[in-house]
Amino acid sequence: MIIKRKLAIELKKLAKQFPVILISGPRQSGKTTLAKMAFKNYEYVNLENIAARKFAEKDAHEFLETYSKEKGVILDEVQNVPDLLSYIQVHVDEHEKPGFFILTGSQNLLLSEKISQSLAGRVAILTLLPFSIGELKKESILSHNYIEAMFKGFYPRVLARNYSPVTWYHNYIQTYVERDVRQIKNVADLSLFQHFLELCAGRIGQLLNVSSLANDCGISVSTADSWLSILQASYVIFLLRPHHKNFSKRVIKSPKLYFYDTGLACSLLGITSEKELLKYYLKGGLFESFVISELKKEEFNKGRRPRIYFWRDKHGHEIDCIIEKVDKLVPLEIKAGKTINTSFFDGLSYWNKLSKTDSKDSFLIYGGHENQKRRIANVLGWQSLAEVFDK
């Protein structure tokens, strides 16, 4: 099953302007499929292939010349030959062909420095995460129940090929830990790193205390910081920063920890069924992670950098998510309950008075399906959360 990706529109548009496009994102998020579908007449080279990689490493100039007469070339998993980027710079400066090189990469940490050094001003960088709610909804394959959607996650192989989430995510984690982590950083004890990853899942939706995390794992704070950077660079976790606006209140400065995919987080937490997830004590944090990740996908799919935060003051008043626009801040409360309770609006009510936010710019995202217009905020069921940007 081929599911159309929203990012394809931005990808094709930018390919008319920039000589190089980099599609970054986690492994198995669909980068190769997207590139091949968008540029069907391009030559495809997989740099995971040992022969292709050795050719590119030993004679990068000749490697690129091999494809110079093609309409264009897709270089898959380009982080395997990072030095190739310098040769691509020379090539594009000599030939000036918009959209000629389509690069994919799954390790942002390895690519970012090389990209900034070699291809500044010549490359457009896009991020492709696993499927979004909108993409699945358009194909009529979105789960009706958010518990099922969270448990399955949004990786293409699980959904398009109907793989068992329990089996697939377990193997995905093993592959990631054993192979990708070693490529990014020389982690001596991989079993300890996997334990660290599981501890991170146990803190989903919570304020990050690096000292506590390091202590529970039995590692130094500097090692914990380093490993958190690896997980962020590999699109496993993201840290949601607190918004700086304080309205004369003392605000929390620590970030919150979330996972890009709840299916992966469920696997790390040992959840093996939807029934277990339904009763799990971290269900609320997982739902927050689910919603905020979807909001980030919406922005990434339009080629934009997400400007998403949370807000909490020292007295415990909190807004789960704040989207920063040019002219305003858009607050969102996120509640896993399927039945709307008046207490769901407490945070928004406080925020709206404090910030003088119009109720039409406030949103409650909840685990049900009915959309409503309330006096305090717009209410959106989880399947409709992309409408935050439409409104």
C-alpha positions in Angstrom: 0.0 0.0 0.0 1.4 3.4 -1.0 0.2 6.3 1.1 0.8 9.8 -0.3 2.9 12.1 1.9 2.1 15.7 2.5 5.7 16.7 2.4 5.8 15.8 -1.4 4.3 19.2 -2.2 7.0 21.2 -0.5 9.7 18.8 -1.7 8.8 19.3 -5.4 8.5 23.1 -4.9 11.9 23.4 -3.3 13.5 21.1 -6.0 12.8 23.9 -8.5 14.8 26.3 -6.5 17.7 24.5 -4.8 20.3 22.2 -6.4 20.3 19.9 -3.3 17.4 18.7 -1.2 18.1 16.8 2.0 15.2 14.7 3.4 16.1 13.9 7.0 14.2 11.9 9.5 14.2 8.6 11.5 15.0 5.3 10.0 12.0 3.6 8.3 9.9 6.9 8.2 9.5 6.6 4.4 12.2 8.9 3.1 13.3 6.6 0.3 9.8 5.9 -0.8 9.0 9.6 -0.9 12.1 10.5 -2.9 11.4 7.7 -5.4 7.8 8.6 -5.8 8.5 12.3 -6.2 11.4 11.8 -8.7 10.5 8.7 -10.6 13.1 9.4 -13.4 16.0 9.9 -11.1 18.8 7.4 -10.7 18.8 5.8 -7.3 21.9 4.9 -5.3 21.8 3.3 -1.8 24.9 4.2 0.2 24.2 1.4 2.6 25.3 -0.8 -0.3 28.9 -1.7 0.4 30.0 -1.5 -3.3 28.4 1.9 -3.8 29.7 3.2 -0.5 33.3 2.1 -1.3 33.1 3.7 -4.8 31.9 7.0 -3.2 34.6 6.9 -0.5 37.6 6.0 -2.8 36.8 8.3 -5.7 34.0 10.7 -4.9 34.6 12.9 -8.0 34.4 9.9 -10.4 31.4 8.6 -8.5 29.4 11.8 -9.0 30.5 12.1 -12.7 29.0 8.7 -13.3 25.5 10.3 -12.8 26.2 13.8 -14.3 24.2 13.1 -17.4 21.2 11.8 -15.6 18.1 13.9 -15.0 19.0 13.7 -11.3 20.2 11.3 -8.6 18.8 10.1 -5.3 21.6 9.4 -2.8 20.1 7.3 0.0 21.5 7.3 3.6 24.1 9.9 2.7 25.4 10.0 6.3 27.4 6.8 5.4 29.7 8.9 3.3 29.7 12.4 4.9 32.8 13.5 3.0 30.8 13.2 -0.2 29.0 16.4 0.6 32.1 18.5 -0.2 32.3 17.0 -3.6 28.6 17.6 -4.2 29.3 21.3 -3.4 31.9 21.5 -6.2 29.6 19.7 -8.6 26.5 21.9 -8.0 28.7 25.1 -8.3 29.9 23.9 -11.7 26.6 22.6 -13.1 23.8 24.7 -11.6 21.0 22.2 -11.9 18.0 22.8 -9.6 16.9 19.7 -7.8 19.6 17.5 -9.2 20.7 15.9 -5.9 18.0 14.4 -3.6 19.7 13.2 -0.4 18.2 11.2 2.4 19.7 10.8 5.9 18.6 9.3 9.2 21.2 10.7 11.5 20.9 14.4 12.0 24.0 14.6 14.3 26.3 13.2 11.6 24.8 15.4 8.8 24.2 18.8 10.3 27.8 19.8 10.7 28.8 18.6 7.3 25.8 20.2 5.6 26.5 23.6 7.2 30.1 23.4 6.3 29.7 22.2 2.7 26.3 23.1 1.3 25.2 26.3 3.1 23.0 28.3 0.7 22.8 25.3 -1.8 20.6 22.9 0.2 17.0 22.9 1.4 16.5 20.6 4.4 13.2 18.9 5.0 12.2 16.5 7.8 10.0 13.5 7.3 8.5 11.9 10.3 6.3 8.7 10.3 2.8 9.0 9.0 0.5 11.8 10.3 -3.1 11.6 11.3 -4.0 13.7 8.3 -2.2 11.4 5.9 -3.9 8.3 7.3 -7.3 10.0 7.5 -7.1 10.9 3.8 -6.5 7.3 2.9 -9.4 6.1 5.2 -7.0 3.9 7.2 -6.8 5.9 10.5 -7.8 4.0 13.6 -11.2 5.1 15.1 -9.8 4.6 18.6 -6.9 6.7 19.7 -5.7 3.9 22.0 -5.3 1.6 19.0 -3.6 4.5 17.0 -1.1 5.1 19.9 -0.3 1.5 20.4 0.3 0.8 16.7 2.3 4.0 16.2 2.8 5.6 12.8 5.7 3.9 11.2 4.9 2.9 7.6 5.9 -0.8 7.8 3.6 -1.3 10.8 0.6 0.3 9.2 1.1 -0.3 5.4 2.1 -3.9 5.9 0.1 -4.7 9.0 3.1 -5.9 11.0 2.7 -6.7 14.7 3.6 -3.6 16.6 5.1 -5.7 19.5 7.4 -7.6 17.2 8.3 -4.8 14.8 9.2 -2.1 17.4 11.2 -4.6 19.4 13.4 -5.3 16.4 13.5 -1.7 15.4 14.9 -0.8 18.9 17.5 -3.6 18.6 18.6 -2.4 15.2 18.8 1.2 16.4 20.8 0.4 19.5 23.2 -2.1 18.0 23.9 -0.3 14.7 22.9 3.4 14.6 24.1 4.3 18.1 27.6 3.0 17.3 27.7 5.0 14.1 26.8 8.2 16.0 28.9 7.7 19.1 31.1 5.0 20.5 28.8 3.8 23.3 30.7 1.1 25.2 27.8 -0.5 27.0 24.8 -0.9 24.6 22.7 -2.7 27.2 23.1 0.3 29.5 22.1 2.6 26.7 19.0 0.6 26.1 18.1 0.8 29.8 18.6 4.6 29.5 16.2 4.6 26.6 13.6 2.7 28.6 14.0 5.1 31.5 13.4 8.0 29.1 10.1 6.3 28.0 9.1 6.1 31.7 9.5 9.9 31.9 7.3 10.7 28.9 5.4 13.9 29.3 7.3 14.9 32.4 9.8 17.7 33.2 13.3 16.5 32.4 15.6 16.1 35.4 18.9 15.0 33.9 20.5 14.4 37.3 17.7 12.1 38.4 17.8 10.3 35.0 21.6 9.8 35.2 21.4 8.6 38.8 18.7 6.0 38.0 20.7 4.7 35.1 24.0 4.7 37.0 25.8 7.1 34.6 27.3 10.6 34.8 25.2 13.7 34.0 27.5 14.5 31.1 26.9 11.0 29.7 23.2 11.4 30.1 23.3 14.7 28.3 25.3 13.1 25.5 22.9 10.2 25.2 19.9 12.6 25.1 21.6 14.4 22.2 21.9 11.1 20.4 18.2 10.3 20.9 17.2 13.7 19.7 19.5 13.6 16.6 18.1 10.3 15.7 14.5 11.5 15.9 13.6 9.2 18.8 12.8 11.8 21.4 12.3 15.6 21.4 12.5 18.1 24.3 9.6 20.6 24.5 11.0 23.8 25.8 9.1 26.1 28.1 7.9 29.4 26.6 9.9 32.3 27.8 6.9 34.7 28.4 6.3 35.0 32.1 3.6 37.7 32.5 5.4 38.8 35.7 5.2 35.2 37.0 8.2 32.9 37.8 8.1 30.2 35.2 9.6 26.7 35.0 12.8 26.5 32.9 13.2 22.7 32.5 12.0 21.1 29.2 9.6 18.2 28.9 10.5 14.9 27.4 8.4 13.4 24.6 8.8 10.6 21.9 8.1 11.2 18.3 6.2 7.9 18.1 4.0 6.4 20.8 4.2 2.9 19.3 8.0 3.0 19.9 7.4 4.4 23.5 4.8 1.7 24.2 7.3 -1.0 23.2 10.0 0.5 25.5 7.5 0.6 28.4 6.7 -3.1 27.9 3.1 -2.5 26.8 2.0 -5.5 24.7 -1.7 -4.8 24.0 -4.2 -2.0 23.6 -5.9 -3.3 26.8 -2.7 -2.8 28.8 -2.3 0.7 27.3 -5.9 1.7 28.2 -5.1 1.1 31.9 -1.5 2.2 31.9 -0.6 4.9 34.4 1.3 7.0 31.8 -1.6 7.0 29.3 -2.0 10.8 29.8 1.7 11.5 29.1 1.6 9.2 26.0 -1.5 11.0 24.7 0.3 14.4 25.2 3.3 13.0 23.3 1.0 11.7 20.6 -0.7 15.1 20.1 2.4 17.3 20.2 4.2 15.0 17.8 1.3 15.3 15.4 1.5 19.1 15.6 5.2 19.0 14.9 4.5 16.8 11.8 2.0 19.3 10.5 4.7 22.0 10.6 7.5 19.8 9.2 5.2 18.6 6.4 4.9 22.3 5.3 8.6 22.8 5.4 8.4 24.9 8.5 10.3 24.7 11.8 7.9 24.0 14.6 7.6 26.8 17.1 5.9 24.8 19.8 6.4 25.1 23.6 4.6 24.6 26.9 4.1 27.0 29.8 4.1 26.4 33.5 4.6 28.8 36.4 6.0 28.1 39.9 2.5 27.8 41.3 1.5 24.9 39.0 -0.6 26.7 36.5 0.2 25.1 33.1 -0.6 25.0 29.4 0.3 21.7 27.8 1.2 23.3 24.4 1.7 26.7 23.0 2.1 27.4 19.3 4.0 30.6 18.6 2.7 32.6 15.7 4.1 35.9 14.4 1.3 37.9 16.0 0.0 35.7 18.8 0.4 32.7 21.0 -2.1 29.8 20.5 -2.6 27.7 23.7 -3.7 24.1 23.7 -4.8 21.8 26.5 -4.5 18.1 25.9 -6.7 15.6 27.7 -6.9 11.9 27.1 -10.4 11.6 28.4 -13.1 10.8 25.9 -15.8 12.7 27.8 -15.4 16.4 28.2 -15.2 17.6 31.9 -15.4 21.2 32.9 -12.1 20.9 34.7 -10.4 20.3 31.3 -10.7 24.1 30.7 -9.2 25.3 34.0 -5.7 25.9 32.6 -7.0 27.7 29.5 -9.3 29.8 31.6 -6.4 31.0 33.7 -4.1 31.5 30.7 -6.7 33.5 28.7 -7.2 35.9 31.6 -3.5 36.2 32.2 -2.4 36.7 28.6 -5.6 38.3 27.4 -6.0 35.6 24.7 -9.2 35.5 22.7 -11.1 32.2 23.3 -11.3 31.7 19.5 -7.5 31.2 19.6 -7.6 28.6 22.4 -8.0 24.9 21.9 -8.8 21.8 23.9 -7.7 18.5 22.2 -9.3 15.5 23.8 -9.7 11.7 23.3 -13.2 11.9 21.9 -14.4 12.7 18.4 -16.9 15.6 18.7 -15.8 19.1 17.7 -17.4 21.9 19.6 -17.2 25.7 20.0 -17.2 26.6 23.7 -17.1 29.9 25.4 -13.6 29.3 26.7 -12.1 27.4 23.8 -12.5 25.4 20.6 -12.8 21.7 21.3 -11.3 19.3 18.8 -11.4 15.5 18.9 -8.0 13.9 18.4 -8.7 13.0 14.8 -9.2 16.7 14.0 -6.3 18.3 15.7 -4.7 19.5 12.4 -7.6 22.0 12.3 -5.7 24.0 14.9 -3.6 25.3 12.0 -6.6 25.8 9.6 -8.4 27.9 12.2 
